[in-house]
Amino acid sequence: MTIYNKVLYCTIVDFKGQYGTKSTDHEIMTLSDTAKYLKLAEKTILRMVHKGQIPCAKVGSQWRFMRTLIDDWLLSRMKVVPRNDIAFLMNTAPDIVPLSRLIREDLILMSLNPGTKEELLRQLIRPLILMGIIQNSSAFLEKLLKREAMVSTAFGRGAAIPHIRNPRENPQGGPLLVIGICKEGTDFDALDGGKTHLFFLLYTDSEVIHLRAMAKLTGMLRNRNLVTRLLFVKDREEIMHIILEFEQEEKE
């Protein structure tokens, strides 16, 4: 079973909003709510939870599900047409293209300053502006902030994966992954209420890459030891080494 099947990505696309029916009530659902929403037995949902096949979080002793994440999970089942070679590989054989292919050393920010969401996002998009990937920084920042206004991309464990709502609205370029470390931690409205230290800004105009990369990222960030190691790295090379090491372990 691939990492894509094990860990369904932690992005939020308002699926019903895109197709005419906006879902704003009852964002957080119980096991029973989710079973009814998906028209499945509760035992089936619980089995998927234990296998890591459905996005959820344990609050106390109860499982909770976010409606927008469930909608996004359904969206990931839809057929999309890859736009480039990496997208094609991710679509046909997702394990062949690792996250390390999306990372460049000049896209790794070792010392993010804590601040507001806007201040953090401005720091994260700066490398893409310098590369000439983003021409209209204000418009791109606004899309990121609108996405954050839906539900925070900081899903907990000290990590966040900022991205715009619809990857097809990104100008062509990439795929790229900007990594930022804020050692002091900052308030990014994390779902678990904690501070956010690690940021992974995903930039691609391909839905295929977006879905596959988000799955890989959320799978990687479930590894608490790896997250801790990333917080205490000394240089960019060490970050690359940790990610490559993780990907090698996934293959074995």
Secondary structure, DSSP 8 states (H G I E B T S, - for coil): --HHHHS-------HHHHTT----S--EE-HHHHHHHHT--HHHHHHHHHTT-S--EEETTEEEEEHHHHHHHHHTTS-----SHHHHHHHH-TTTS-GGGG--GGGEES------HHHHHHHHHHHHHHTTS-S-HHHHHHHHHHHHHHS-SEEETTEE----S-GGGS-S---EEEEEEEEEEE----TTS--EEEEEEEE-S-HHHHHHHHHHHHHHTT-HHHHHHHHT-SSHHHHHHHHHHHHHHHH-
